[in-house]
Amino acid sequence: MLICLTGVTSCGNTERQVQLLTDIYLHSGRLRGYASVFEMDGDGQVTRSEKTYPVYEYDDGTFSIDCDGDDYGLTEMNEPISPYGDNIYLLRYKIDYNHYIEEIPTSY
C-alpha cells in the first residue's frame, strides 16, 4: 500500500487523488463518496462546509461520515429539512443535533 501511495504521488497526480486512495484503503467501510456538511445554529441559520468529507457504508447497511478523523453515524430522517425553504436543498441525514448532509453520495 505504501508503495502504491508513493507511486501515485511521484507521478505528479493531484493531492485529491492521493486523498481518495487513502480514504478508500485506510477505512473499514466502503467509500461511497464525499458530502458537504450543513450546520444549523439555534436560530435556524444554515452554514454549508467549504470542505467535503468521506462517507462510508458498512456491511450491515449503516453509514458514517469521517469529519477530520472522527467517525459519526448517519441517521436518515423521516422528514427532510428544507433549510432555505425552497425545497432545493433537502437535508435527509442527521449527524448530530445540528449537523446534516443532503444525501448519501453515489460516486466519488
N, C-alpha and C positions, 0 to 999 in steps of 0.2 A: 504494500500500500504506500509506504513512504517513497518507494522508487517511482510509483505512479504519480504521486503529487509532485515530486521533484521533476519528473519528465514534463509534466504539464506546465510548471512554472518556468522551466528553462526554454520551452518552445515559444515563449512570448505570448502566451494566452492571457486573457484578462483575469483580474482578481476575482471577478464574478464566477468564472469557470472553476477556479480553484475552490471558491466557497461552495459551489454546487457539489463538487466531488466530496468535499469534507462533509457536507450535510447529508449526502447520500450514504456514505460508508461509515461514518462515525456515530451513528444513532441507531437505537434498537428498533425504531419504527421505520415504515416505508415512507420516503419523502413524497408528498402529494403536490407540493408547490409552495409558493410564497404568498403571504397575505399582509395587508396593511392592518394595523390595529387602530381602532377608534376608541378614544377615551371620552367619557361623558362626565361632566362635573355636576355638582349638586343643583345647578340652575338649568340643566338640560342642554348646555352648550357642548358641542362635539368637536374634538380635535382629531384629525387623522395623522397617524405617524408618517414621517418622511421616509422611514426605513421599512422594508418588508421583512417578515420573519418566516422561517420554515415551519410548515405544518406537516405533521406525521400521522400516519394511520397504523394502527396495531392489528394484530391477528384477530382480536376479539371485536373488531369493528369500531373501537373508540378512536378519538383523535386528540392530538395535543399540539400546542404551539410552543416553540422554543424562543423565548424572549431573552436574548443576551445570556444564554447559558442556563436559564431556569425554564423547566417544562411546566406548562399549565394545561390541564384538561379542558376540552371544549365541550360545552353543553348546548345542544340545539334547543332554541326557544320555541314554544308553541305559537307565539305571536311575534313576528319580527318587528323590530323598532324602525320607524322611518324618522331618523333624527332631524332631517331638514323639512319634513312634511311634504315632500314631493314624490314619495314612493319610488324614487330612482335609486337611492341608497337604502337598502334594507339590511339591517344588522340582524343576522339569523343565528349567530353562535356567540355564546357568552363565555368569557374567560374568567372573570370575577365580577364583583359588584358594579364596576364601572368601566370595564374593558370588553370590547366586542370585535368580531370580524364579520364581513359580509357573508362569505360562504367558504366552503372547503374548496381549495384550489384543485383544478383537474390537470394542470400541467405546470412545468417549470421551464 
